[in-house]
């Protein structure tokens, strides 16, 4: 019996060792593979948005916008230097998109420039990007700053924030109706009164979700830009410029966007994670990187 017991002991010891070492091995592998901003699972709320119908509608809206801009001579032609510039920057960023959403490999990416004074840009689900000329001219954006804006907008599409917001909106609407009905029954008052209060509460939750999406897009946008060889420090300058042209913006707690000060603070706190990506793309160490140089914003 002694040999059998010894054999069992050896097997048990091996199993224990394997069990103990497995988490360490996985952790070590993650530590080696993970760099930059941590990749997290997509929001489960997006499944309540309508799936393929939502994406098809988004694509249709983009096509309609481009067609209307063309009819009004507001679509900047493909030959324009700024259009070529935007598309060249996008070509450098897009190869890194699948890190954040594998479906991006099959997206029909588009980049267009609209002739408008509006300081804005967006990326629809599926990779349809639009910049308004105002954001480039009024902020006098460098290539690095354009890349930060583009990376941010692409991140919204990659993380399916629109789908998640739509899903959360559907859930919040249902929850508000149920809460309003229950509250009115408990208080014995007109349901329209309680529904107003619960709808306001639901809207507050949605604003918070939206600010969280903006913060995530800021970080992922810096990550994408840095991997593509653009200086992530441009993000800080970008929001300093944005603050200079957006005076009178609503307070953060009533806005779907975080305050510029909050965004800059977050970017600075994560710079140590993204700056090495930029340095690596340039084949130098972080210490060897020159200071970031921007351009002054256009006079208004």
N, C-alpha and C positions, 0 to 999 in steps of 0.2 A: 504493500500500500504506500510505502514511503515514496517510491519513484512517481506514483500517480499524483500524490499530494504536491510533490515538488513541481511536477509539470503544470498542475493547476495553478500553483502559486506563480510560476513563471508567466503563464498566460494572463493571469489577473494583473500582474505587475506591468506587463506590456500594454494591456488595455488601459490601465490607469495612466501610464506614461503618455500614451497616444492622446488620451482625453485631455490631459493637462497641457500638452504641447500644442494641440490643435488651435486653441484660441490665440496662443502666442504667435503661431505661424501665420494665421489669418491677419492678426493685428500688424505683424511685421510687414506682410505683403501690402496691406492697405497703406501703411506708413511710407512704403517705398513708392507705390503707384500714385497715391494722392498728393497732388500739389495744387497750389492756387486756391481758389474758393471751393469749398466742399460741395460736391454734387449731392443734392437731396432728392428724394422721390417727388414726382409731380403731385400737385394737390388732387385729392380724391373728389373734390367738389366739381371738377370739370366734367365728370360723367353725367351731371344733371343739366348740362347745357344744351344737349340736343345732338351732339356728335357730328356726323357727316353733314347734316343739314346746317349746323352752325358754321362750319368751315366753308361750305358752298356759298352760303349767304355772304360771308365775309369776302370771299373772292369776287363775288358779283358786285359788292359795294365798291371794291377797289377798282374793278374794271369800269364801273359807271363813273367813278370819280375821275379816272384818267381820260375817259371819253369826253366828259363834260369840260375838263380842262383844255383838251385839244380843240373843242368847238369854240371855246372862248379865247383861244390863242394864249392860254396860260400854262400849257405844257411845254417845258423847255426842251428843245430838240436834242436828239442823240449826239449831234456833233458839237454841242456846247461844251467848253472846257470844264465847267463845273459838273456837268452830267458825267463826263468821262472820269473826272476826279472821284465822284461818289462811287461809281461802279468799280473803279480800281481799288478803292478802299474796301468795298464790299467783297471783292474777289479774294482779298487777303484774310478777311474775317470769317467768311462762310465755311471754309474747310474745318474750322474748329467748332462749328455749331452742333455737330452730332454728339459731342461730349455732354451736352445738356439735354438733347432730345434726339434719339436715333432716327426718328421719322424725318428729320430735316434733310437727310440724305436724298429724299425723294421729292422735296419741295420744288416748286416752279418759282425760283427766286427772280424777283424783278426789282429794279431800282429806278425811280423816276424823280424828277425835280419839278416842282410847281412854282410858277412865278407869282409869289404872294409875299406881302410884308410880314405875314404872321411868323412868329418865332416858334416853330413847331416842326416835328417830324414824327413818323410812326411806322410800324411794321405790322401788317395784318397777319392773322394766322395763315400759315402756308408760305411765308417769306416774301410778301409783297411790300416793298419799302417805298416810302415817299418822304422827301424833304421839301420844306418850303424855303424859298430863297432867302426869306427874311432871317432865318436862324443862322445862315452862313454869313450874310452881309452885315447884319446888325451886330453880331457877336464877333465878326472877323475871325472865324474859326480857322485854326491850323489843322493840318491833316490829323494830328493826334487828337484834337478836340472833336473833329468830325467823327473819328473812330469811336470815341467815347459815347457820343450821341447815338451813333448807329448801333454800337454794341448794346447799349441800353434798350433801344427800341426792339432790336432783334431778340433780346432776352425775354421781353414780354411775350413774344410769339413762341419762343422755345419752351418757356415754362408754362405756356397755355394759360396765361393770366386772364385773357378775355373769356375763355371757356370757363375757368374757375369762377370768375366774377359773375358770369351769367348763371352758373349753377348755384352759387351762393345767393344770388338775387332771387332765384326761384324758391330756394329753401326758406330764405328770410321772409318772402311774401306769404308763403304758406304758414310759417311760424307766427307771423304777425297777426294773420287772420284768426288762427287758433287761440293765440294769447288774448286778442281783443275780445273774442267771443266769451272766453272763460272769465276774463276780468269783468266784463259787463254783467255777466250772470251773477258773479260774486258780489259786485257792488250794487246791482239792481239799477243801472243807469243806461242811458242811450248807447247802443253799441258804437255809433259813429264817434262818440267822444273818446272812448277807450281805444278805438282803432287808430285814431289820430296819434295818440300817445305811443302806442306800440309800433306804429309805422315810423315815427321819429326815432325810436330806440333802434329799430332794425336798420334805418339809414345810418345811424351812428356806427353800428357794427360794420356796415359795408364800407364806410369811409376808412375805418381802421384797417380792414382787409386791403383796401386799395393802397394805403400808405405802405403796408408791409410788402406788397408787390413791387412798389417803386423802389424800396430799399433793396430788395433782392435783385431787381434789374440793374440797379447801380453797381452792385458788386460783381454780378456776372458780366455786365458790360465792360467793366475794367479788366476782368479776367480774359474775355475774348479779345479785347484790343491789345492787351499785353502779349498774348500768345501770337498775335498777328504782327507783332513788331512795332506797336504804337505805345507811346509812353503813358502809363496809367496815371501819372501825376497830372496829366492834362485834365483829369476829372475835377480836381480841386479848382483849377483856374476856370474851367467851364462854369462851375456853379458860382464862382465869384463874379464872372461876367453876367451870368443869368440874373443874379441878385441886383446888378446895376441897372438892368433894363426891365425888371419886374416889380418895381416899387408899387405899393398899394395892394399887394397880393393878400388874400384872406389869411387869417391866422391858421396855424397848422391843424388845430383840432376841428376846423371847419373845412379843411381842404383835402382833396384826394391825393395831394402830393406832400411829402415831408418838407419842412422848411429847408432853405438852402444851407443854413448853419448846421442843421442836423445831418444833411447829406454829406457835407464836407467833413464833419467829424467822423462819420462812419467810414468814409473813404480813407481818411488818414489812419484810422485804427486798423484797417485791413491792408494798408500799403505794403507792409512787410510780406504779405502773402502773394501779392501780384507783381511787385517790382522785380523779384527774381525771375519771373516768367519773361518779362521784357528784357532783362539783362541776358538771359539765355538765348533769346531770339537774336540778340546782337552779338553773341559769342564773347561776352565780357562778364566780369563780376559786377555786382551791384555797386561796389565802391568805385568802380571805374566809370560809372555812368556820369555824363556831364549834367549840370543843372538843367531843369526844363525851362525852355524859353517860349513864351507865348507872343501874341500880338495884341495891341490895344484895341478896344472895341471901337466901332465906327461912331463918329460924332452924329448926334441926332439933331 
